[in-house]
Each structure stands twice: as C-alpha cells, then as structure tokens.
Amino acid sequence: MMRNKLFLLIAVVLVLSSCGGKKDDVGLDLIHNTNTIDGKGSGERMPSIKFDRDVHDFGRLTPSENVSYSFHFTNVGEADLLIGGCSATCGCTVADYPRERIAPGKDGYVKVSFKSAGMSGRQVKEVTVMTNGDPARVKLRIMAEVGF
C-alpha cells in the first residue's frame, strides 16, 4: 500500500514539474484521428496544418530577456483543424495557441515565448504542436545566442 502511494506521489510530481506549460487543453482523445496515425486513411476529408516557417532565430539575447515569436499557420485541409496542445523541450519555452476550431482555408498563430534567464551560449528549443490533422505533430524550433 505504501509503495502504491509513493508511486502515485512520484507520478504527480513528474506531471506537475514537466516542461511546456499547458498541454492537451482540447484533449487529445477528442482530436485523436486514426487516419493520421497509420497513414493509410479512409478517403475521408482531413484537416492539414501548414506553417509558413518552422524555425525562428532570435539572434543575440542578454541573459535576462523575454522574447516571443508567432508562427503563422494555415489549415490547408478539407475539414476543421484542432490543436490539442503544445509541449516544449524546456520550462523556459511556452507556447500559446488557438483553442477554437480552424476552418479550411483559415489561419492562425502559435506564439512561442522564451525566457533566457540563467542561460548562456547557443540555445535551441523545440515546441511540438499536436493536431487532429495531417501531420498530427509538427515541431517548431527557436534559437538564440544568450550572452556576449
């Protein structure tokens, strides 16, 4: 019994301390789409997210700057697009994204914020955007040179 409580406590701590801010606000169970998982599809209409670019370099930053960049995307598919969440490789990087459905042909932004406090040297961080479309996951990358 004590072992189960310890395991549960460790699991809760790991979940609460994981990087990336809010995750799965829409709920991945809602946007789960087997057509994007196995790649075979059934011919049904699918959403498709397309970013104008997937990399942004902030250049040189001081060790105390807070910066952000908005990655522009368009739903180039044939059904409503949902973003189920964004996860980052580090707690210094947080993404904000639309929670509503994005109709075919419509666009939006995923805003990625980065805090350089306590860092030095070349920084490369990734944010994974999870969707109900094709592709189901897209990696966005930010870079910076902190301190000079």
C-alpha positions as CSV (number, residue, x, y, z in Angstrom):
1,M,0.0,0.0,0.0
2,M,2.8,2.4,0.9
3,R,4.6,1.6,-2.4
4,N,1.5,2.5,-4.4
5,K,1.2,5.8,-2.6
6,L,4.8,6.6,-3.2
7,F,4.4,5.7,-6.9
8,L,1.4,7.9,-7.2
9,L,3.2,10.8,-5.5
10,I,6.2,10.5,-7.8
11,A,3.8,10.4,-10.9
12,V,2.0,13.5,-9.7
13,V,5.3,15.4,-9.1
14,L,6.6,14.4,-12.6
15,V,3.4,15.6,-14.3
16,L,3.3,18.9,-12.4
17,S,7.0,19.6,-13.0
18,S,7.2,18.7,-16.7
19,C,8.1,21.4,-19.1
20,G,5.9,23.1,-21.7
21,G,3.2,24.8,-19.8
22,K,-0.4,23.9,-20.7
23,K,-0.9,20.6,-22.5
24,D,-3.9,19.0,-24.2
25,D,-6.4,21.8,-23.4
26,V,-8.7,20.4,-26.1
27,G,-8.0,16.9,-25.1
28,L,-6.1,14.5,-27.4
29,D,-8.9,12.0,-27.1
30,L,-11.2,14.5,-28.8
31,I,-8.8,15.1,-31.7
32,H,-7.4,11.5,-32.0
33,N,-7.6,10.6,-35.6
34,T,-6.6,7.1,-36.8
35,N,-6.1,8.3,-40.3
36,T,-3.1,10.4,-39.2
37,I,-1.7,7.7,-37.0
38,D,-1.4,4.8,-39.5
39,G,-1.0,7.0,-42.6
40,K,-3.5,4.8,-44.6
41,G,-6.6,6.9,-44.3
42,S,-10.0,6.0,-45.4
43,G,-10.5,8.8,-48.0
44,E,-12.4,11.0,-45.5
45,R,-11.7,14.7,-45.6
46,M,-8.9,15.7,-43.3
47,P,-7.6,18.9,-41.8
48,S,-3.9,19.8,-42.6
49,I,-1.7,22.3,-40.8
50,K,0.9,24.2,-42.8
51,F,3.3,26.6,-41.2
52,D,4.9,29.4,-43.2
53,R,8.1,28.5,-41.4
54,D,9.1,26.2,-38.6
55,V,12.3,27.8,-37.4
56,H,13.0,31.2,-35.9
57,D,16.3,32.6,-34.7
58,F,16.1,35.4,-32.1
59,G,19.8,36.2,-32.7
60,R,21.8,37.6,-29.7
61,L,20.0,38.0,-26.4
62,T,21.1,39.2,-22.9
63,P,20.7,36.6,-20.1
64,S,17.5,38.3,-18.8
65,E,15.4,38.8,-21.9
66,N,11.9,37.5,-22.5
67,V,11.1,37.2,-26.2
68,S,8.4,35.7,-28.3
69,Y,7.7,34.8,-32.0
70,S,4.3,34.0,-33.6
71,F,4.5,31.1,-36.1
72,H,1.8,31.6,-38.8
73,F,-0.1,28.6,-40.0
74,T,-3.0,27.8,-42.4
75,N,-5.4,24.9,-42.4
76,V,-4.8,23.7,-46.0
77,G,-7.0,20.6,-45.5
78,E,-10.7,20.0,-46.1
79,A,-12.0,19.7,-42.5
80,D,-11.9,21.7,-39.3
81,L,-8.4,21.8,-37.6
82,L,-8.0,21.4,-33.9
83,I,-4.8,22.0,-32.0
84,G,-4.8,19.6,-29.0
85,G,-1.8,21.0,-27.3
86,C,1.8,22.1,-27.5
87,S,4.7,20.7,-25.5
88,A,8.1,22.3,-25.2
89,T,11.5,20.8,-24.5
90,C,12.1,23.1,-21.6
91,G,10.2,25.2,-19.0
92,C,11.9,28.3,-20.4
93,T,9.8,27.9,-23.5
94,V,6.0,28.2,-23.6
95,A,3.5,28.1,-26.5
96,D,0.1,29.8,-26.8
97,Y,-2.2,28.5,-29.5
98,P,-5.8,28.8,-30.7
99,R,-8.3,26.7,-28.7
100,E,-11.1,27.0,-31.3
101,R,-11.7,25.1,-34.5
102,I,-9.8,26.5,-37.5
103,A,-12.0,26.1,-40.7
104,P,-10.4,25.0,-44.0
105,G,-8.6,27.9,-45.6
106,K,-8.4,29.9,-42.3
107,D,-5.2,30.7,-40.5
108,G,-3.9,31.4,-37.0
109,Y,-0.7,31.7,-34.9
110,V,1.2,29.6,-32.4
111,K,3.0,32.1,-30.2
112,V,6.3,30.7,-28.7
113,S,7.8,32.6,-25.8
114,F,11.3,32.1,-24.5
115,K,13.0,33.3,-21.2
116,S,16.8,33.5,-21.4
117,A,17.3,34.0,-17.6
118,G,20.1,31.8,-16.3
119,M,21.3,30.7,-19.7
120,S,24.3,31.3,-21.8
121,G,25.6,30.2,-25.2
122,R,23.7,28.8,-28.1
123,Q,20.1,27.7,-27.2
124,V,17.9,25.6,-29.4
125,K,14.4,24.8,-28.1
126,E,11.6,22.8,-29.7
127,V,7.8,23.0,-29.4
128,T,5.7,20.1,-30.6
129,V,2.2,21.1,-31.9
130,M,-0.3,18.3,-31.7
131,T,-3.3,18.4,-34.1
132,N,-6.2,16.3,-35.4
133,G,-4.8,16.7,-38.9
134,D,-2.0,15.7,-41.3
135,P,0.6,15.9,-39.9
136,A,-0.6,15.0,-36.4
137,R,2.6,16.6,-34.9
138,V,4.7,19.5,-36.1
139,K,7.9,20.6,-34.5
140,L,8.7,24.3,-34.3
141,R,12.2,25.4,-33.4
142,I,13.5,28.6,-31.8
143,M,17.2,29.5,-31.4
144,A,19.2,32.2,-29.7
145,E,22.7,33.1,-28.6
146,V,22.5,34.1,-25.0
147,G,25.1,36.4,-23.5
148,F,28.0,38.1,-25.4
